[in-house]
Each structure stands twice: as structure tokens, then as C-alpha cells.
Amino acid sequence: MVKPNENFKLSVRDLEIIENALNAKVSRRSMKLMENYDVELAKEVTELRELLGRFHNQKIFYRPEDRFATKK
């Protein structure tokens, strides 16, 4: 039985491109939904938004240390 590859080597830039493409697709699909509601299209938009949410939740945000903060 063939197993799918579960190890991906993607750069931060690769992930940014994918995330931007997904956001653009959600935007286009949402515009279509506003024109004419379709249940299947609404499900697709929901799936894409959930995927973008999982992307967001896996990010580690960097915040520089405040040089002027008082240390306790």
C-alpha cells in the first residue's frame, strides 16, 4: 500500500504564497456568494477559511524584546 508523503519542506515564503492564494480564492468565492448564494460554494468557502485558520494557528509570531522595559 502506498503511503502519502507527510513531510513537506516548504519555506516561509512558500507558505506565504499559499496563504495569499487561499485568501484570494476565498475573496473570489465570497464575491460569487454575494451575487448568488450556493450551498456547495458556501461549504467550499467555509473549508478554505478553516484551512486558513489552521495556517494562522500554527504560526509563531516574533515580537522583539522591548529594550526599555523595566526588568523585575
Buried (B, 14 or more C-beta within 10 A) or exposed (E): EEEEEEEEEEEEEEBEEBBEEBBEBBEEBBEEBEEEEEEEBEEBBEEBBEBBEEBEEEEEEEEEEEEEEEEE
